[in-house]
């Protein structure tokens, strides 16, 4: 996430929805980027609960115009032999 306006950007919350939302983890829960500061990252991890394509929708609530931001997430669960 990056701040490119004239005020701090605050990520106030996020949520995961969709058929495989429990397979994904997003952290930190909140973050703040001061005006003019470097970008920061949300960490997104997937631990597939089954083989095949796993999908979820990440909703990120923030203090800038256009909130919330929506992101489609996918990962692939593989069979281990």
HTML snippet that shows the backbone in 3Dmol.js (N, CA, C, O; Angstrom):
<script src="https://3Dmol.org/build/3Dmol-min.js"></script>
<div id="view" style="width:600px;height:400px;position:relative"></div>
<script>
const pdb = `
ATOM      1  N   UNK A   1       0.845  -1.143   0.000  1.00  0.00           N
ATOM      2  CA  UNK A   1       0.000   0.000   0.000  1.00  0.00           C
ATOM      3  C   UNK A   1       0.907   1.227   0.000  1.00  0.00           C
ATOM      4  O   UNK A   1       1.980   1.220   0.604  1.00  0.00           O
ATOM      5  N   UNK A   2       0.471   2.258  -0.671  1.00  0.00           N
ATOM      6  CA  UNK A   2       1.270   3.473  -0.679  1.00  0.00           C
ATOM      7  C   UNK A   2       0.370   4.683  -0.518  1.00  0.00           C
ATOM      8  O   UNK A   2      -0.816   4.649  -0.846  1.00  0.00           O
ATOM      9  N   UNK A   3       0.952   5.737  -0.013  1.00  0.00           N
ATOM     10  CA  UNK A   3       0.271   7.012   0.214  1.00  0.00           C
ATOM     11  C   UNK A   3       0.814   7.977  -0.828  1.00  0.00           C
ATOM     12  O   UNK A   3       2.019   8.222  -0.889  1.00  0.00           O
ATOM     13  N   UNK A   4      -0.088   8.529  -1.656  1.00  0.00           N
ATOM     14  CA  UNK A   4       0.366   9.480  -2.659  1.00  0.00           C
ATOM     15  C   UNK A   4      -0.466  10.751  -2.667  1.00  0.00           C
ATOM     16  O   UNK A   4      -0.495  11.468  -3.667  1.00  0.00           O
ATOM     17  N   UNK A   5      -1.129  11.031  -1.579  1.00  0.00           N
ATOM     18  CA  UNK A   5      -1.942  12.239  -1.467  1.00  0.00           C
ATOM     19  C   UNK A   5      -1.271  13.259  -0.573  1.00  0.00           C
ATOM     20  O   UNK A   5      -0.045  13.376  -0.551  1.00  0.00           O
ATOM     21  N   UNK A   6      -2.082  13.993   0.160  1.00  0.00           N
ATOM     22  CA  UNK A   6      -1.569  15.054   1.029  1.00  0.00           C
ATOM     23  C   UNK A   6      -1.887  14.801   2.498  1.00  0.00           C
ATOM     24  O   UNK A   6      -1.796  15.710   3.323  1.00  0.00           O
ATOM     25  N   UNK A   7      -2.255  13.578   2.820  1.00  0.00           N
ATOM     26  CA  UNK A   7      -2.569  13.223   4.209  1.00  0.00           C
ATOM     27  C   UNK A   7      -2.176  11.770   4.443  1.00  0.00           C
ATOM     28  O   UNK A   7      -1.909  11.028   3.497  1.00  0.00           O
ATOM     29  N   UNK A   8      -2.145  11.377   5.695  1.00  0.00           N
ATOM     30  CA  UNK A   8      -1.827   9.988   6.031  1.00  0.00           C
ATOM     31  C   UNK A   8      -2.869   9.048   5.444  1.00  0.00           C
ATOM     32  O   UNK A   8      -4.036   9.413   5.301  1.00  0.00           O
ATOM     33  N   UNK A   9      -2.447   7.854   5.111  1.00  0.00           N
ATOM     34  CA  UNK A   9      -3.344   6.791   4.679  1.00  0.00           C
ATOM     35  C   UNK A   9      -3.425   5.790   5.810  1.00  0.00           C
ATOM     36  O   UNK A   9      -2.407   5.253   6.248  1.00  0.00           O
ATOM     37  N   UNK A  10      -4.625   5.538   6.282  1.00  0.00           N
ATOM     38  CA  UNK A  10      -4.837   4.594   7.377  1.00  0.00           C
ATOM     39  C   UNK A  10      -5.662   3.416   6.889  1.00  0.00           C
ATOM     40  O   UNK A  10      -6.768   3.588   6.376  1.00  0.00           O
ATOM     41  N   UNK A  11      -5.118   2.224   7.051  1.00  0.00           N
ATOM     42  CA  UNK A  11      -5.877   0.994   6.815  1.00  0.00           C
ATOM     43  C   UNK A  11      -6.566   0.704   8.142  1.00  0.00           C
ATOM     44  O   UNK A  11      -5.906   0.393   9.134  1.00  0.00           O
ATOM     45  N   UNK A  12      -7.878   0.804   8.158  1.00  0.00           N
ATOM     46  CA  UNK A  12      -8.615   0.703   9.410  1.00  0.00           C
ATOM     47  C   UNK A  12      -9.076  -0.717   9.728  1.00  0.00           C
ATOM     48  O   UNK A  12      -9.259  -1.065  10.894  1.00  0.00           O
ATOM     49  N   UNK A  13      -9.264  -1.537   8.694  1.00  0.00           N
ATOM     50  CA  UNK A  13      -9.658  -2.933   8.893  1.00  0.00           C
ATOM     51  C   UNK A  13      -9.635  -3.642   7.546  1.00  0.00           C
ATOM     52  O   UNK A  13      -9.548  -3.011   6.493  1.00  0.00           O
ATOM     53  N   UNK A  14      -9.712  -4.947   7.603  1.00  0.00           N
ATOM     54  CA  UNK A  14      -9.859  -5.731   6.384  1.00  0.00           C
ATOM     55  C   UNK A  14     -10.658  -6.984   6.721  1.00  0.00           C
ATOM     56  O   UNK A  14     -10.760  -7.390   7.878  1.00  0.00           O
ATOM     57  N   UNK A  15     -11.218  -7.581   5.680  1.00  0.00           N
ATOM     58  CA  UNK A  15     -11.976  -8.815   5.873  1.00  0.00           C
ATOM     59  C   UNK A  15     -11.778  -9.719   4.668  1.00  0.00           C
ATOM     60  O   UNK A  15     -11.455  -9.262   3.571  1.00  0.00           O
ATOM     61  N   UNK A  16     -11.975 -10.996   4.891  1.00  0.00           N
ATOM     62  CA  UNK A  16     -11.888 -12.002   3.848  1.00  0.00           C
ATOM     63  C   UNK A  16     -13.243 -12.672   3.706  1.00  0.00           C
ATOM     64  O   UNK A  16     -13.860 -13.058   4.699  1.00  0.00           O
ATOM     65  N   UNK A  17     -13.701 -12.809   2.479  1.00  0.00           N
ATOM     66  CA  UNK A  17     -14.962 -13.476   2.194  1.00  0.00           C
ATOM     67  C   UNK A  17     -14.749 -14.432   1.029  1.00  0.00           C
ATOM     68  O   UNK A  17     -13.733 -14.366   0.337  1.00  0.00           O
ATOM     69  N   UNK A  18     -15.687 -15.296   0.824  1.00  0.00           N
ATOM     70  CA  UNK A  18     -15.626 -16.206  -0.308  1.00  0.00           C
ATOM     71  C   UNK A  18     -15.505 -17.647   0.140  1.00  0.00           C
ATOM     72  O   UNK A  18     -15.402 -17.939   1.331  1.00  0.00           O
ATOM     73  N   UNK A  19     -15.520 -18.552  -0.843  1.00  0.00           N
ATOM     74  CA  UNK A  19     -15.590 -19.976  -0.526  1.00  0.00           C
ATOM     75  C   UNK A  19     -14.393 -20.522   0.247  1.00  0.00           C
ATOM     76  O   UNK A  19     -14.535 -21.489   0.995  1.00  0.00           O
ATOM     77  N   UNK A  20     -13.217 -19.919   0.078  1.00  0.00           N
ATOM     78  CA  UNK A  20     -12.012 -20.452   0.718  1.00  0.00           C
ATOM     79  C   UNK A  20     -11.339 -19.409   1.611  1.00  0.00           C
ATOM     80  O   UNK A  20     -10.128 -19.468   1.822  1.00  0.00           O
ATOM     81  N   UNK A  21     -12.100 -18.472   2.128  1.00  0.00           N
ATOM     82  CA  UNK A  21     -11.547 -17.382   2.934  1.00  0.00           C
ATOM     83  C   UNK A  21     -10.717 -17.883   4.108  1.00  0.00           C
ATOM     84  O   UNK A  21      -9.733 -17.245   4.481  1.00  0.00           O
ATOM     85  N   UNK A  22     -11.093 -19.006   4.691  1.00  0.00           N
ATOM     86  CA  UNK A  22     -10.362 -19.533   5.848  1.00  0.00           C
ATOM     87  C   UNK A  22      -8.953 -20.002   5.486  1.00  0.00           C
ATOM     88  O   UNK A  22      -8.122 -20.190   6.375  1.00  0.00           O
ATOM     89  N   UNK A  23      -8.674 -20.191   4.206  1.00  0.00           N
ATOM     90  CA  UNK A  23      -7.343 -20.617   3.768  1.00  0.00           C
ATOM     91  C   UNK A  23      -6.341 -19.461   3.738  1.00  0.00           C
ATOM     92  O   UNK A  23      -5.138 -19.691   3.615  1.00  0.00           O
ATOM     93  N   UNK A  24      -6.821 -18.232   3.847  1.00  0.00           N
ATOM     94  CA  UNK A  24      -5.970 -17.045   3.718  1.00  0.00           C
ATOM     95  C   UNK A  24      -5.811 -16.338   5.059  1.00  0.00           C
ATOM     96  O   UNK A  24      -6.700 -16.373   5.910  1.00  0.00           O
ATOM     97  N   UNK A  25      -4.655 -15.696   5.226  1.00  0.00           N
ATOM     98  CA  UNK A  25      -4.386 -14.883   6.405  1.00  0.00           C
ATOM     99  C   UNK A  25      -3.757 -13.574   5.942  1.00  0.00           C
ATOM    100  O   UNK A  25      -2.843 -13.575   5.117  1.00  0.00           O
ATOM    101  N   UNK A  26      -4.250 -12.457   6.475  1.00  0.00           N
ATOM    102  CA  UNK A  26      -3.746 -11.134   6.112  1.00  0.00           C
ATOM    103  C   UNK A  26      -3.333 -10.418   7.390  1.00  0.00           C
ATOM    104  O   UNK A  26      -4.078 -10.403   8.370  1.00  0.00           O
ATOM    105  N   UNK A  27      -2.144  -9.826   7.375  1.00  0.00           N
ATOM    106  CA  UNK A  27      -1.683  -9.071   8.535  1.00  0.00           C
ATOM    107  C   UNK A  27      -0.784  -7.929   8.057  1.00  0.00           C
ATOM    108  O   UNK A  27      -0.193  -8.032   6.982  1.00  0.00           O
ATOM    109  N   UNK A  28      -0.669  -6.876   8.805  1.00  0.00           N
ATOM    110  CA  UNK A  28      -1.322  -6.620  10.088  1.00  0.00           C
ATOM    111  C   UNK A  28      -2.781  -6.223   9.879  1.00  0.00           C
ATOM    112  O   UNK A  28      -3.211  -5.969   8.754  1.00  0.00           O
ATOM    113  N   UNK A  29      -3.529  -6.173  10.967  1.00  0.00           N
ATOM    114  CA  UNK A  29      -4.949  -5.827  10.891  1.00  0.00           C
ATOM    115  C   UNK A  29      -5.157  -4.369  10.514  1.00  0.00           C
ATOM    116  O   UNK A  29      -6.122  -4.038   9.825  1.00  0.00           O
ATOM    117  N   UNK A  30      -4.268  -3.502  10.955  1.00  0.00           N
ATOM    118  CA  UNK A  30      -4.329  -2.076  10.627  1.00  0.00           C
ATOM    119  C   UNK A  30      -2.915  -1.585  10.352  1.00  0.00           C
ATOM    120  O   UNK A  30      -1.939  -2.201  10.779  1.00  0.00           O
ATOM    121  N   UNK A  31      -2.815  -0.477   9.639  1.00  0.00           N
ATOM    122  CA  UNK A  31      -1.528   0.184   9.466  1.00  0.00           C
ATOM    123  C   UNK A  31      -1.757   1.625   9.073  1.00  0.00           C
ATOM    124  O   UNK A  31      -2.830   1.990   8.591  1.00  0.00           O
ATOM    125  N   UNK A  32      -0.740   2.440   9.283  1.00  0.00           N
ATOM    126  CA  UNK A  32      -0.817   3.858   8.957  1.00  0.00           C
ATOM    127  C   UNK A  32       0.436   4.261   8.199  1.00  0.00           C
ATOM    128  O   UNK A  32       1.552   3.930   8.601  1.00  0.00           O
ATOM    129  N   UNK A  33       0.241   4.981   7.097  1.00  0.00           N
ATOM    130  CA  UNK A  33       1.345   5.499   6.309  1.00  0.00           C
ATOM    131  C   UNK A  33       1.273   7.020   6.375  1.00  0.00           C
ATOM    132  O   UNK A  33       0.336   7.624   5.853  1.00  0.00           O
ATOM    133  N   UNK A  34       2.252   7.633   7.009  1.00  0.00           N
ATOM    134  CA  UNK A  34       2.272   9.089   7.141  1.00  0.00           C
ATOM    135  C   UNK A  34       2.446   9.744   5.772  1.00  0.00           C
ATOM    136  O   UNK A  34       3.020   9.147   4.862  1.00  0.00           O
ATOM    137  N   UNK A  35       1.955  10.956   5.632  1.00  0.00           N
ATOM    138  CA  UNK A  35       2.080  11.698   4.390  1.00  0.00           C
ATOM    139  C   UNK A  35       3.540  11.755   3.956  1.00  0.00           C
ATOM    140  O   UNK A  35       4.398  12.191   4.723  1.00  0.00           O
ATOM    141  N   UNK A  36       3.821  11.326   2.752  1.00  0.00           N
ATOM    142  CA  UNK A  36       5.171  11.361   2.211  1.00  0.00           C
ATOM    143  C   UNK A  36       6.049  10.192   2.596  1.00  0.00           C
ATOM    144  O   UNK A  36       7.210  10.140   2.192  1.00  0.00           O
ATOM    145  N   UNK A  37       5.526   9.248   3.370  1.00  0.00           N
ATOM    146  CA  UNK A  37       6.325   8.101   3.815  1.00  0.00           C
ATOM    147  C   UNK A  37       6.367   7.011   2.752  1.00  0.00           C
ATOM    148  O   UNK A  37       5.585   7.012   1.801  1.00  0.00           O
ATOM    149  N   UNK A  38       7.290   6.092   2.936  1.00  0.00           N
ATOM    150  CA  UNK A  38       7.460   4.968   2.017  1.00  0.00           C
ATOM    151  C   UNK A  38       6.261   4.016   2.080  1.00  0.00           C
ATOM    152  O   UNK A  38       5.576   3.946   3.101  1.00  0.00           O
ATOM    153  N   UNK A  39       6.011   3.285   0.990  1.00  0.00           N
ATOM    154  CA  UNK A  39       4.941   2.283   0.991  1.00  0.00           C
ATOM    155  C   UNK A  39       5.163   1.241   2.082  1.00  0.00           C
ATOM    156  O   UNK A  39       6.288   1.009   2.526  1.00  0.00           O
ATOM    157  N   UNK A  40       4.058   0.619   2.502  1.00  0.00           N
ATOM    158  CA  UNK A  40       4.095  -0.488   3.455  1.00  0.00           C
ATOM    159  C   UNK A  40       3.322  -1.652   2.859  1.00  0.00           C
ATOM    160  O   UNK A  40       2.530  -1.475   1.934  1.00  0.00           O
ATOM    161  N   UNK A  41       3.553  -2.818   3.385  1.00  0.00           N
ATOM    162  CA  UNK A  41       2.937  -4.023   2.834  1.00  0.00           C
ATOM    163  C   UNK A  41       1.979  -4.669   3.813  1.00  0.00           C
ATOM    164  O   UNK A  41       2.176  -4.638   5.028  1.00  0.00           O
ATOM    165  N   UNK A  42       0.937  -5.255   3.248  1.00  0.00           N
ATOM    166  CA  UNK A  42       0.114  -6.213   3.967  1.00  0.00           C
ATOM    167  C   UNK A  42       0.654  -7.583   3.579  1.00  0.00           C
ATOM    168  O   UNK A  42       0.907  -7.835   2.401  1.00  0.00           O
ATOM    169  N   UNK A  43       0.830  -8.457   4.537  1.00  0.00           N
ATOM    170  CA  UNK A  43       1.283  -9.816   4.269  1.00  0.00           C
ATOM    171  C   UNK A  43       0.059 -10.701   4.041  1.00  0.00           C
ATOM    172  O   UNK A  43      -0.848 -10.755   4.872  1.00  0.00           O
ATOM    173  N   UNK A  44       0.049 -11.391   2.903  1.00  0.00           N
ATOM    174  CA  UNK A  44      -1.049 -12.297   2.576  1.00  0.00           C
ATOM    175  C   UNK A  44      -0.464 -13.690   2.425  1.00  0.00           C
ATOM    176  O   UNK A  44       0.425 -13.917   1.604  1.00  0.00           O
ATOM    177  N   UNK A  45      -0.968 -14.618   3.220  1.00  0.00           N
ATOM    178  CA  UNK A  45      -0.494 -15.993   3.158  1.00  0.00           C
ATOM    179  C   UNK A  45      -1.669 -16.919   2.885  1.00  0.00           C
ATOM    180  O   UNK A  45      -2.802 -16.649   3.282  1.00  0.00           O
ATOM    181  N   UNK A  46      -1.375 -18.006   2.204  1.00  0.00           N
ATOM    182  CA  UNK A  46      -2.404 -19.006   1.924  1.00  0.00           C
ATOM    183  C   UNK A  46      -1.902 -20.369   2.381  1.00  0.00           C
ATOM    184  O   UNK A  46      -0.806 -20.794   2.015  1.00  0.00           O
ATOM    185  N   UNK A  47      -2.702 -21.038   3.170  1.00  0.00           N
ATOM    186  CA  UNK A  47      -2.459 -22.415   3.593  1.00  0.00           C
ATOM    187  C   UNK A  47      -3.660 -23.220   3.101  1.00  0.00           C
ATOM    188  O   UNK A  47      -4.644 -23.374   3.823  1.00  0.00           O
ATOM    189  N   UNK A  48      -3.579 -23.734   1.869  1.00  0.00           N
ATOM    190  CA  UNK A  48      -4.741 -24.399   1.265  1.00  0.00           C
ATOM    191  C   UNK A  48      -5.271 -25.541   2.116  1.00  0.00           C
ATOM    192  O   UNK A  48      -4.516 -26.383   2.602  1.00  0.00           O
ATOM    193  N   UNK A  49      -6.579 -25.548   2.284  1.00  0.00           N
ATOM    194  CA  UNK A  49      -7.231 -26.595   3.046  1.00  0.00           C
ATOM    195  C   UNK A  49      -7.580 -27.808   2.210  1.00  0.00           C
ATOM    196  O   UNK A  49      -8.033 -28.823   2.738  1.00  0.00           O
ATOM    197  N   UNK A  50      -7.369 -27.707   0.896  1.00  0.00           N
ATOM    198  CA  UNK A  50      -7.671 -28.808  -0.020  1.00  0.00           C
ATOM    199  C   UNK A  50      -6.902 -28.567  -1.306  1.00  0.00           C
ATOM    200  O   UNK A  50      -6.374 -27.480  -1.538  1.00  0.00           O
ATOM    201  N   UNK A  51      -6.846 -29.592  -2.133  1.00  0.00           N
ATOM    202  CA  UNK A  51      -6.190 -29.466  -3.432  1.00  0.00           C
ATOM    203  C   UNK A  51      -7.057 -28.632  -4.363  1.00  0.00           C
ATOM    204  O   UNK A  51      -8.278 -28.571  -4.219  1.00  0.00           O
ATOM    205  N   UNK A  52      -6.402 -27.998  -5.315  1.00  0.00           N
ATOM    206  CA  UNK A  52      -7.111 -27.230  -6.329  1.00  0.00           C
ATOM    207  C   UNK A  52      -7.064 -25.740  -6.056  1.00  0.00           C
ATOM    208  O   UNK A  52      -6.437 -25.285  -5.100  1.00  0.00           O
ATOM    209  N   UNK A  53      -7.732 -24.996  -6.906  1.00  0.00           N
ATOM    210  CA  UNK A  53      -7.755 -23.541  -6.812  1.00  0.00           C
ATOM    211  C   UNK A  53      -8.541 -23.093  -5.590  1.00  0.00           C
ATOM    212  O   UNK A  53      -9.666 -23.539  -5.369  1.00  0.00           O
ATOM    213  N   UNK A  54      -7.944 -22.208  -4.796  1.00  0.00           N
ATOM    214  CA  UNK A  54      -8.571 -21.660  -3.593  1.00  0.00           C
ATOM    215  C   UNK A  54      -8.767 -20.167  -3.841  1.00  0.00           C
ATOM    216  O   UNK A  54      -7.842 -19.498  -4.303  1.00  0.00           O
ATOM    217  N   UNK A  55      -9.939 -19.639  -3.548  1.00  0.00           N
ATOM    218  CA  UNK A  55     -10.228 -18.243  -3.849  1.00  0.00           C
ATOM    219  C   UNK A  55     -10.880 -17.543  -2.654  1.00  0.00           C
ATOM    220  O   UNK A  55     -11.555 -18.161  -1.831  1.00  0.00           O
ATOM    221  N   UNK A  56     -10.649 -16.223  -2.597  1.00  0.00           N
ATOM    222  CA  UNK A  56     -11.277 -15.391  -1.574  1.00  0.00           C
ATOM    223  C   UNK A  56     -11.271 -13.953  -2.074  1.00  0.00           C
ATOM    224  O   UNK A  56     -10.577 -13.624  -3.036  1.00  0.00           O
ATOM    225  N   UNK A  57     -12.037 -13.114  -1.426  1.00  0.00           N
ATOM    226  CA  UNK A  57     -12.093 -11.688  -1.719  1.00  0.00           C
ATOM    227  C   UNK A  57     -11.613 -10.937  -0.482  1.00  0.00           C
ATOM    228  O   UNK A  57     -12.170 -11.092   0.605  1.00  0.00           O
ATOM    229  N   UNK A  58     -10.579 -10.124  -0.658  1.00  0.00           N
ATOM    230  CA  UNK A  58     -10.049  -9.297   0.418  1.00  0.00           C
ATOM    231  C   UNK A  58     -10.635  -7.899   0.286  1.00  0.00           C
ATOM    232  O   UNK A  58     -10.502  -7.261  -0.758  1.00  0.00           O
ATOM    233  N   UNK A  59     -11.282  -7.427   1.341  1.00  0.00           N
ATOM    234  CA  UNK A  59     -11.818  -6.069   1.401  1.00  0.00           C
ATOM    235  C   UNK A  59     -10.962  -5.282   2.377  1.00  0.00           C
ATOM    236  O   UNK A  59     -10.842  -5.653   3.544  1.00  0.00           O
ATOM    237  N   UNK A  60     -10.362  -4.186   1.896  1.00  0.00           N
ATOM    238  CA  UNK A  60      -9.492  -3.352   2.719  1.00  0.00           C
ATOM    239  C   UNK A  60     -10.175  -2.001   2.911  1.00  0.00           C
ATOM    240  O   UNK A  60     -10.381  -1.259   1.950  1.00  0.00           O
ATOM    241  N   UNK A  61     -10.523  -1.688   4.149  1.00  0.00           N
ATOM    242  CA  UNK A  61     -11.139  -0.403   4.486  1.00  0.00           C
ATOM    243  C   UNK A  61     -10.041   0.590   4.837  1.00  0.00           C
ATOM    244  O   UNK A  61      -9.152   0.291   5.634  1.00  0.00           O
ATOM    245  N   UNK A  62     -10.109   1.773   4.234  1.00  0.00           N
ATOM    246  CA  UNK A  62      -9.065   2.776   4.437  1.00  0.00           C
ATOM    247  C   UNK A  62      -9.666   4.173   4.445  1.00  0.00           C
ATOM    248  O   UNK A  62     -10.855   4.353   4.181  1.00  0.00           O
ATOM    249  N   UNK A  63      -8.829   5.163   4.752  1.00  0.00           N
ATOM    250  CA  UNK A  63      -9.302   6.537   4.926  1.00  0.00           C
ATOM    251  C   UNK A  63      -9.205   7.383   3.664  1.00  0.00           C
ATOM    252  O   UNK A  63      -9.472   8.584   3.715  1.00  0.00           O
ATOM    253  N   UNK A  64      -8.834   6.796   2.541  1.00  0.00           N
ATOM    254  CA  UNK A  64      -8.725   7.553   1.290  1.00  0.00           C
ATOM    255  C   UNK A  64     -10.005   7.403   0.465  1.00  0.00           C
ATOM    256  O   UNK A  64     -10.863   6.570   0.757  1.00  0.00           O
ATOM    257  N   UNK A  65     -10.103   8.241  -0.577  1.00  0.00           N
ATOM    258  CA  UNK A  65     -11.238   8.109  -1.492  1.00  0.00           C
ATOM    259  C   UNK A  65     -11.218   6.718  -2.103  1.00  0.00           C
ATOM    260  O   UNK A  65     -10.151   6.135  -2.293  1.00  0.00           O
ATOM    261  N   UNK A  66     -12.385   6.189  -2.409  1.00  0.00           N
ATOM    262  CA  UNK A  66     -12.486   4.888  -3.042  1.00  0.00           C
ATOM    263  C   UNK A  66     -12.520   3.715  -2.082  1.00  0.00           C
ATOM    264  O   UNK A  66     -12.444   2.561  -2.504  1.00  0.00           O
ATOM    265  N   UNK A  67     -12.635   4.001  -0.785  1.00  0.00           N
ATOM    266  CA  UNK A  67     -12.699   2.919   0.185  1.00  0.00           C
ATOM    267  C   UNK A  67     -14.070   2.264   0.133  1.00  0.00           C
ATOM    268  O   UNK A  67     -15.077   2.959   0.004  1.00  0.00           O
ATOM    269  N   UNK A  68     -14.127   0.957   0.229  1.00  0.00           N
ATOM    270  CA  UNK A  68     -13.040   0.014   0.438  1.00  0.00           C
ATOM    271  C   UNK A  68     -12.395  -0.396  -0.891  1.00  0.00           C
ATOM    272  O   UNK A  68     -12.977  -0.224  -1.962  1.00  0.00           O
ATOM    273  N   UNK A  69     -11.193  -0.935  -0.791  1.00  0.00           N
ATOM    274  CA  UNK A  69     -10.506  -1.526  -1.938  1.00  0.00           C
ATOM    275  C   UNK A  69     -10.757  -3.030  -1.910  1.00  0.00           C
ATOM    276  O   UNK A  69     -10.705  -3.655  -0.850  1.00  0.00           O
ATOM    277  N   UNK A  70     -11.026  -3.601  -3.071  1.00  0.00           N
ATOM    278  CA  UNK A  70     -11.329  -5.033  -3.174  1.00  0.00           C
ATOM    279  C   UNK A  70     -10.244  -5.732  -3.982  1.00  0.00           C
ATOM    280  O   UNK A  70      -9.817  -5.234  -5.023  1.00  0.00           O
ATOM    281  N   UNK A  71      -9.804  -6.883  -3.500  1.00  0.00           N
ATOM    282  CA  UNK A  71      -8.764  -7.649  -4.175  1.00  0.00           C
ATOM    283  C   UNK A  71      -9.179  -9.114  -4.232  1.00  0.00           C
ATOM    284  O   UNK A  71      -9.550  -9.696  -3.213  1.00  0.00           O
ATOM    285  N   UNK A  72      -9.117  -9.708  -5.417  1.00  0.00           N
ATOM    286  CA  UNK A  72      -9.368 -11.147  -5.568  1.00  0.00           C
ATOM    287  C   UNK A  72      -8.089 -11.886  -5.238  1.00  0.00           C
ATOM    288  O   UNK A  72      -7.022 -11.546  -5.749  1.00  0.00           O
ATOM    289  N   UNK A  73      -8.187 -12.898  -4.386  1.00  0.00           N
ATOM    290  CA  UNK A  73      -7.041 -13.696  -3.990  1.00  0.00           C
ATOM    291  C   UNK A  73      -7.201 -15.116  -4.516  1.00  0.00           C
ATOM    292  O   UNK A  73      -8.302 -15.667  -4.508  1.00  0.00           O
ATOM    293  N   UNK A  74      -6.107 -15.701  -4.969  1.00  0.00           N
ATOM    294  CA  UNK A  74      -6.112 -17.100  -5.389  1.00  0.00           C
ATOM    295  C   UNK A  74      -4.812 -17.765  -4.952  1.00  0.00           C
ATOM    296  O   UNK A  74      -3.766 -17.122  -4.869  1.00  0.00           O
ATOM    297  N   UNK A  75      -4.894 -19.025  -4.683  1.00  0.00           N
ATOM    298  CA  UNK A  75      -3.708 -19.850  -4.480  1.00  0.00           C
ATOM    299  C   UNK A  75      -4.085 -21.269  -4.910  1.00  0.00           C
ATOM    300  O   UNK A  75      -5.261 -21.590  -5.080  1.00  0.00           O
ATOM    301  N   UNK A  76      -3.081 -22.095  -5.079  1.00  0.00           N
ATOM    302  CA  UNK A  76      -3.302 -23.438  -5.568  1.00  0.00           C
ATOM    303  C   UNK A  76      -2.865 -24.465  -4.546  1.00  0.00           C
ATOM    304  O   UNK A  76      -1.699 -24.518  -4.156  1.00  0.00           O
ATOM    305  N   UNK A  77      -3.820 -25.286  -4.116  1.00  0.00           N
ATOM    306  CA  UNK A  77      -3.505 -26.393  -3.217  1.00  0.00           C
ATOM    307  C   UNK A  77      -3.092 -27.598  -4.052  1.00  0.00           C
ATOM    308  O   UNK A  77      -3.759 -27.940  -5.029  1.00  0.00           O
ATOM    309  N   UNK A  78      -2.000 -28.234  -3.671  1.00  0.00           N
ATOM    310  CA  UNK A  78      -1.480 -29.362  -4.435  1.00  0.00           C
ATOM    311  C   UNK A  78      -1.548 -30.648  -3.619  1.00  0.00           C
ATOM    312  O   UNK A  78      -1.478 -30.634  -2.390  1.00  0.00           O
ATOM    313  N   UNK A  79      -1.684 -31.756  -4.336  1.00  0.00           N
ATOM    314  CA  UNK A  79      -1.624 -33.067  -3.687  1.00  0.00           C
ATOM    315  C   UNK A  79      -0.184 -33.365  -3.347  1.00  0.00           C
ATOM    316  O   UNK A  79       0.706 -33.136  -4.166  1.00  0.00           O
ATOM    317  N   UNK A  80       0.062 -33.870  -2.159  1.00  0.00           N
ATOM    318  CA  UNK A  80       1.404 -34.296  -1.773  1.00  0.00           C
ATOM    319  C   UNK A  80       1.442 -35.816  -1.804  1.00  0.00           C
ATOM    320  O   UNK A  80       0.606 -36.481  -1.192  1.00  0.00           O
ATOM    321  N   UNK A  81       2.401 -36.349  -2.509  1.00  0.00           N
ATOM    322  CA  UNK A  81       2.529 -37.805  -2.618  1.00  0.00           C
ATOM    323  C   UNK A  81       3.673 -38.292  -1.790  1.00  0.00           C
ATOM    324  O   UNK A  81       3.941 -39.493  -1.752  1.00  0.00           O
TER     325      UNK A  81
END
`;
const viewer = $3Dmol.createViewer("view");
viewer.addModel(pdb, "pdb");
viewer.setStyle({}, {cartoon: {color: "spectrum"}});
viewer.zoomTo();
viewer.render();
</script>
